[in-house]
Amino acid sequence: MTPEGVQLYAVTVDHGLRAASAAEAEGVAALATGLGLSHDILHWAEGPGVGNLQDQARQARYGLLRDWARSKGIAALALGHTADDQAETVLMRLTRASGVDGLSAMSAVRQLEDLTLLRPLLSLRRADLRDYLRAEGVPWGDDPSNEDRRFDRVRLRQALPMLEELGLSVEALSLVAKNMQQARQTLDHYALSAAQEGFSFQAGAVAVERAYFAGLPDEIAHRLLRAALQWVSGGTYPPRRAPMMAALETARTGGSATLAGGRILCRRGRVWICREAQAVRGQIAEVGQVWDGRWEISCVKTDDCKVRALGAEGLQLCPDWRETGLPGPVLEVTPALWRGADLVAAPLVRPAPGCKAELTCSEEEFFASFLSH
């Protein structure tokens, strides 16, 4: 029975990867209709590209579900992950030598931008769910790809019965995830405090005194650097732990590195995390549009102008840029207004009347990232 004032919707994503998927989605639609629920089928129109098929399908699925929920004004989305899914995820993360965050696996509640994801079945075994459906006379479909040993998850799933004999059960692995979630929350709390105390924001970049950064515990510094890279690049997924730890060492020893669309450099006793020049090269937007996913330039007069990166050539046209006190690489990846090869305005270096650049991602969003799990 639906609680008073609560309206339920059902949705199925048809990835279109199998001939039978369309009929299966229609079967779910019929079941939902029989229960008196509104149901929609979402299609992955673009289809997969080169690379990890399961990861591409996952990202596409969440994107489709997020957009669908927004279109209906839905604030919360319940997913069907079970304890078995949780255990498989922990095993996969173990094979990658993941840290605390990776081993915390899936949370019962988490934010996906403005959408709350709920996993009400996370403590339920897959077999228990099937027993319930049998008792209720409700049919279900099994995806043949769940038996395809080309996928890491499938091989780990098939290994689980043998691991259970050794005590590495679904319940034990789920408890590992729960313990790691508690540890992650504690670490994020202290990372947030460190960020609020020592981090600053200028020209779309993040800066911290190198001495302060070097004095932080490894795990806290790692979290701060990862969050800064994601903030400047707009990345959805954090970089893998191994390259992150290498980048952390670079930052502490005064070097320079690029990672995940961001750049780390040290200048005058400070560590800077900014956008990578190669990542913005060739990006062009109209005035008023969002450039590089995070900047919006407004200008009174455009006259066929385009927004693109200031770049090294643009910085040379701003002889007073050193007066900003900011490193050249930080300024080179900021937006500028160009008319062909002519620099019209560089709002963060050489302002022009009636022209300004504003970030679409706020400093508050950076700090909130430590609380969004």
C-alpha positions as CSV (number, residue, x, y, z in Angstrom):
1,M,0.0,0.0,0.0
2,T,1.4,3.4,-1.0
3,P,1.6,5.9,1.9
4,E,-0.7,8.8,1.7
5,G,0.6,11.7,-0.4
6,V,3.3,9.5,-2.1
7,Q,3.1,8.9,-5.8
8,L,5.0,6.0,-7.3
9,Y,6.4,5.7,-10.8
10,A,8.2,2.7,-12.4
11,V,10.9,2.9,-15.1
12,T,13.0,0.5,-17.1
13,V,16.1,1.2,-19.1
14,D,16.4,-0.8,-22.3
15,H,20.1,-0.7,-23.3
16,G,19.3,-2.4,-26.6
17,L,22.2,-4.8,-26.3
18,R,20.1,-8.0,-26.7
19,A,17.3,-8.9,-29.1
20,A,15.1,-9.9,-26.2
21,S,15.6,-6.7,-24.1
22,A,12.7,-4.8,-25.7
23,A,10.2,-7.6,-24.9
24,E,11.5,-7.9,-21.4
25,A,11.0,-4.1,-20.9
26,E,7.5,-4.4,-22.2
27,G,6.9,-7.3,-19.8
28,V,7.9,-5.0,-16.9
29,A,5.6,-2.3,-18.2
30,A,2.7,-4.8,-18.2
31,L,3.5,-5.9,-14.7
32,A,3.7,-2.3,-13.5
33,T,0.4,-1.4,-15.2
34,G,-1.2,-4.4,-13.5
35,L,-0.1,-2.9,-10.2
36,G,-1.6,0.4,-11.1
37,L,1.8,2.1,-11.6
38,S,2.8,4.5,-14.3
39,H,5.7,3.0,-16.3
40,D,8.2,4.4,-18.8
41,I,10.8,2.7,-20.9
42,L,14.0,4.6,-21.5
43,H,16.3,3.7,-24.5
44,W,20.1,4.1,-24.8
45,A,20.0,5.7,-28.2
46,E,23.7,6.3,-28.5
47,G,24.7,2.7,-27.7
48,P,28.1,1.6,-26.6
49,G,31.5,2.8,-27.9
50,V,34.9,1.3,-27.6
51,G,36.0,0.3,-24.1
52,N,34.4,-1.2,-21.0
53,L,30.8,-2.2,-22.0
54,Q,29.4,-2.7,-18.5
55,D,30.8,0.7,-17.3
56,Q,29.4,2.5,-20.4
57,A,26.0,0.9,-19.8
58,R,26.1,1.8,-16.2
59,Q,26.9,5.5,-16.9
60,A,24.2,5.7,-19.6
61,R,21.7,4.1,-17.3
62,Y,22.2,6.6,-14.5
63,G,22.2,9.5,-16.9
64,L,18.9,8.4,-18.4
65,L,17.3,7.8,-15.0
66,R,18.5,11.1,-13.7
67,D,17.1,13.0,-16.7
68,W,13.8,11.0,-16.5
69,A,13.4,11.8,-12.8
70,R,14.0,15.5,-13.4
71,S,11.4,15.6,-16.2
72,K,8.8,14.3,-13.7
73,G,9.9,16.3,-10.7
74,I,10.9,13.1,-8.9
75,A,13.3,13.6,-6.0
76,A,14.1,10.0,-5.0
77,L,14.8,6.9,-7.1
78,A,14.8,3.4,-5.6
79,L,17.2,0.9,-7.1
80,G,17.1,-2.9,-6.9
81,H,20.7,-3.7,-5.8
82,T,20.9,-6.6,-3.3
83,A,23.4,-7.9,-0.8
84,D,24.9,-10.1,-3.5
85,D,25.5,-7.1,-5.7
86,Q,27.2,-5.4,-2.8
87,A,29.4,-8.4,-2.1
88,E,30.4,-8.6,-5.8
89,T,31.3,-4.9,-5.8
90,V,33.5,-5.3,-2.8
91,L,35.3,-8.2,-4.4
92,M,35.8,-6.2,-7.6
93,R,37.3,-3.4,-5.6
94,L,39.6,-5.7,-3.8
95,T,41.0,-6.9,-7.1
96,R,41.9,-3.3,-7.8
97,A,43.5,-2.8,-4.4
98,S,41.0,-0.1,-3.6
99,G,41.2,2.1,-0.5
100,V,38.5,3.0,2.0
101,D,36.1,4.6,-0.5
102,G,36.3,1.7,-3.0
103,L,35.7,-0.9,-0.4
104,S,32.7,1.0,1.0
105,A,31.0,0.0,-2.3
106,M,27.3,1.0,-2.6
107,S,25.5,3.2,0.0
108,A,21.9,2.7,1.0
109,V,21.4,6.4,0.3
110,R,23.4,8.7,-1.8
111,Q,23.1,11.8,-3.9
112,L,23.4,11.9,-7.7
113,E,23.4,15.7,-8.2
114,D,19.8,16.7,-7.3
115,L,18.5,13.1,-7.2
116,T,18.5,10.9,-4.1
117,L,19.3,7.3,-4.8
118,L,17.8,4.7,-2.5
119,R,18.8,1.0,-2.2
120,P,16.1,-0.5,0.0
121,L,17.1,-4.1,-0.9
122,L,20.8,-3.8,-0.1
123,S,20.5,-6.1,3.0
124,L,18.4,-8.8,1.1
125,R,20.0,-11.8,-0.6
126,R,19.2,-12.3,-4.3
127,A,17.8,-15.8,-3.5
128,D,15.5,-14.4,-0.9
129,L,14.1,-12.0,-3.4
130,R,13.4,-14.8,-5.9
131,D,11.7,-16.9,-3.2
132,Y,9.4,-13.9,-2.5
133,L,8.6,-13.5,-6.1
134,R,7.8,-17.2,-6.5
135,A,5.5,-17.0,-3.5
136,E,3.7,-14.1,-5.0
137,G,3.5,-15.7,-8.4
138,V,5.5,-12.9,-10.0
139,P,7.8,-13.8,-13.0
140,W,11.2,-12.3,-13.6
141,G,13.8,-12.3,-16.4
142,D,17.4,-13.3,-16.2
143,D,19.9,-11.4,-18.3
144,P,22.1,-13.9,-20.2
145,S,25.1,-11.5,-19.8
146,N,25.1,-12.4,-16.1
147,E,26.6,-15.7,-17.2
148,D,29.1,-14.3,-19.6
149,R,32.6,-15.0,-18.2
150,R,34.2,-12.2,-20.2
151,F,33.0,-9.8,-17.5
152,D,34.9,-9.6,-14.2
153,R,31.8,-9.3,-12.2
154,V,30.4,-12.6,-13.6
155,R,33.6,-14.5,-12.8
156,L,33.6,-13.2,-9.2
157,R,30.0,-14.0,-8.8
158,Q,30.6,-17.6,-9.9
159,A,33.6,-17.7,-7.4
160,L,31.5,-16.6,-4.4
161,P,30.2,-20.1,-3.4
162,M,33.7,-21.3,-3.0
163,L,34.7,-18.2,-1.1
164,E,31.8,-18.7,1.2
165,E,33.2,-22.1,2.2
166,L,36.3,-20.1,3.4
167,G,34.2,-17.7,5.4
168,L,34.2,-14.9,2.8
169,S,30.4,-14.8,2.6
170,V,28.1,-12.3,1.1
171,E,27.2,-11.2,4.6
172,A,30.9,-10.8,5.6
173,L,31.6,-8.8,2.5
174,S,28.5,-6.6,3.0
175,L,29.7,-5.9,6.6
176,V,33.1,-4.9,5.2
177,A,31.3,-2.4,3.0
178,K,29.3,-1.1,6.0
179,N,32.5,-0.7,8.1
180,M,34.3,1.1,5.3
181,Q,31.3,3.5,4.8
182,Q,31.7,4.5,8.5
183,A,35.4,5.0,8.1
184,R,34.8,7.1,4.9
185,Q,32.4,9.4,6.7
186,T,34.9,10.0,9.4
187,L,37.7,10.7,6.9
188,D,35.5,13.0,4.9
189,H,34.6,14.9,8.0
190,Y,38.3,15.7,8.7
191,A,39.0,16.4,5.0
192,L,36.2,18.9,5.0
193,S,37.7,20.6,8.1
194,A,41.1,20.7,6.5
195,A,39.7,22.1,3.2
196,Q,37.8,24.9,5.0
197,E,40.9,25.8,7.0
198,G,43.6,25.8,4.2
199,F,42.1,25.9,0.7
200,S,41.3,28.9,-1.4
201,F,39.8,29.5,-4.8
202,Q,41.0,31.9,-7.5
203,A,40.3,32.0,-11.3
204,G,38.6,28.7,-11.2
205,A,41.6,27.0,-9.6
206,V,42.2,25.6,-6.1
207,A,45.2,26.7,-4.1
208,V,46.8,25.6,-0.8
209,E,50.0,26.5,1.0
210,R,52.5,23.7,0.3
211,A,53.7,23.6,3.9
212,Y,50.1,23.2,5.1
213,F,49.4,20.5,2.5
214,A,52.6,18.6,3.3
215,G,51.6,18.4,7.0
216,L,48.3,16.7,6.4
217,P,48.0,12.9,6.8
218,D,48.3,11.0,3.6
219,E,44.6,9.9,3.4
220,I,43.3,13.4,4.1
221,A,45.6,15.0,1.6
222,H,44.6,12.4,-1.0
223,R,41.0,13.2,-0.5
224,L,41.5,16.9,-0.8
225,L,43.6,16.5,-4.0
226,R,41.1,14.2,-5.5
227,A,38.2,16.5,-4.7
228,A,40.1,19.5,-6.2
229,L,40.8,17.6,-9.4
230,Q,37.2,16.6,-9.8
231,W,36.0,20.2,-9.1
232,V,38.3,21.8,-11.7
233,S,37.6,19.1,-14.3
234,G,33.9,18.4,-13.7
235,G,34.8,14.7,-13.6
236,T,32.1,12.3,-12.4
237,Y,34.4,9.5,-11.3
238,P,37.6,10.0,-9.3
239,P,41.0,8.9,-10.7
240,R,42.3,5.5,-9.7
241,R,44.2,5.3,-6.4
242,A,47.6,4.5,-7.8
243,P,47.9,7.5,-10.1
244,M,46.3,9.7,-7.4
245,M,49.0,8.7,-4.8
246,A,51.7,9.5,-7.4
247,A,50.1,12.9,-8.0
248,L,50.0,13.4,-4.2
249,E,53.8,12.8,-4.0
250,T,54.3,15.2,-6.9
251,A,52.4,17.9,-5.1
252,R,54.3,17.4,-1.9
253,T,57.7,17.5,-3.6
254,G,57.0,20.6,-5.6
255,G,56.6,19.0,-9.0
256,S,54.0,19.2,-11.7
257,A,51.6,16.6,-13.1
258,T,48.5,16.3,-15.2
259,L,45.7,13.8,-14.2
260,A,42.0,13.4,-15.1
261,G,41.7,16.7,-17.0
262,G,43.4,18.7,-14.2
263,R,46.9,20.0,-13.6
264,I,48.9,20.1,-10.4
265,L,51.7,22.7,-10.1
266,C,53.7,24.4,-7.4
267,R,54.5,28.1,-7.5
268,R,55.9,30.3,-4.7
269,G,55.2,28.0,-1.9
270,R,51.7,27.0,-3.0
271,V,50.2,24.0,-4.6
272,W,47.7,24.9,-7.4
273,I,45.2,22.6,-9.0
274,C,43.7,23.9,-12.2
275,R,42.3,22.7,-15.5
276,E,44.7,20.9,-17.9
277,A,45.5,23.0,-21.0
278,Q,45.0,20.1,-23.4
279,A,41.6,19.4,-22.0
280,V,40.3,22.9,-23.0
281,R,42.2,23.3,-26.2
282,G,39.7,23.4,-29.1
283,Q,36.6,24.0,-26.8
284,I,34.5,26.8,-28.2
285,A,31.2,28.3,-27.0
286,E,29.0,31.2,-27.8
287,V,28.7,34.2,-25.4
288,G,26.1,33.3,-22.8
289,Q,26.7,29.5,-23.2
290,V,28.6,27.4,-20.7
291,W,32.2,26.9,-21.7
292,D,34.2,23.9,-20.5
293,G,31.2,22.8,-18.5
294,R,31.9,25.4,-15.8
295,W,32.3,28.9,-17.1
296,E,29.8,31.4,-18.5
297,I,30.8,34.6,-20.1
298,S,28.4,37.5,-20.4
299,C,29.3,40.5,-22.5
300,V,27.3,43.6,-23.8
301,K,28.8,43.5,-27.3
302,T,29.8,40.2,-28.9
303,D,30.1,41.1,-32.7
304,D,30.8,37.5,-33.8
305,C,33.0,36.8,-30.9
306,K,33.6,33.2,-29.5
307,V,34.6,32.0,-26.1
308,R,37.7,29.8,-26.0
309,A,40.7,29.4,-23.6
310,L,43.0,32.3,-23.1
311,G,46.0,30.1,-23.8
312,A,49.7,31.0,-23.9
313,E,49.2,33.2,-27.0
314,G,46.4,35.1,-25.2
315,L,48.4,35.5,-22.1
316,Q,51.2,37.1,-24.1
317,L,48.7,39.8,-25.2
318,C,48.1,40.7,-21.5
319,P,51.5,42.2,-20.5
320,D,50.2,43.0,-16.9
321,W,49.1,39.5,-16.1
322,R,51.7,39.0,-13.4
323,E,50.0,41.7,-11.4
324,T,47.2,39.2,-10.7
325,G,49.6,37.2,-8.6
326,L,48.4,34.0,-10.3
327,P,50.6,31.4,-12.1
328,G,50.5,31.6,-15.9
329,P,49.2,28.0,-16.4
330,V,46.2,28.9,-14.1
331,L,45.3,31.9,-16.3
332,E,45.9,30.2,-19.6
333,V,43.0,27.8,-19.0
334,T,40.5,30.5,-18.1
335,P,37.9,31.7,-20.7
336,A,38.5,34.6,-23.0
337,L,36.5,36.4,-25.7
338,W,38.0,36.1,-29.2
339,R,37.2,37.6,-32.5
340,G,39.1,35.4,-34.8
341,A,42.7,35.8,-33.8
342,D,42.0,39.0,-31.9
343,L,41.7,38.9,-28.1
344,V,38.7,41.0,-27.2
345,A,38.6,40.4,-23.5
346,A,40.1,38.1,-20.8
347,P,37.8,38.7,-17.9
348,L,40.1,37.2,-15.3
349,V,43.2,38.9,-16.6
350,R,42.4,41.8,-18.9
351,P,38.8,42.8,-18.2
352,A,36.7,44.8,-20.6
353,P,33.7,47.0,-19.8
354,G,30.5,45.0,-19.6
355,C,32.3,41.6,-19.9
356,K,32.6,39.1,-17.0
357,A,33.1,35.4,-16.5
358,E,31.4,33.4,-13.7
359,L,31.8,29.9,-12.6
360,T,28.7,27.6,-12.7
361,C,30.2,25.4,-10.0
362,S,30.6,27.2,-6.7
363,E,33.1,26.8,-3.9
364,E,30.3,25.5,-1.8
365,E,29.9,22.6,-4.2
366,F,33.5,21.7,-3.6
367,F,33.0,21.6,0.1
368,A,29.7,19.8,-0.2
369,S,31.4,17.0,-2.2
370,F,32.8,15.7,1.1
371,L,29.2,15.2,2.4
372,S,27.5,13.8,-0.7
373,H,28.2,10.1,-0.1
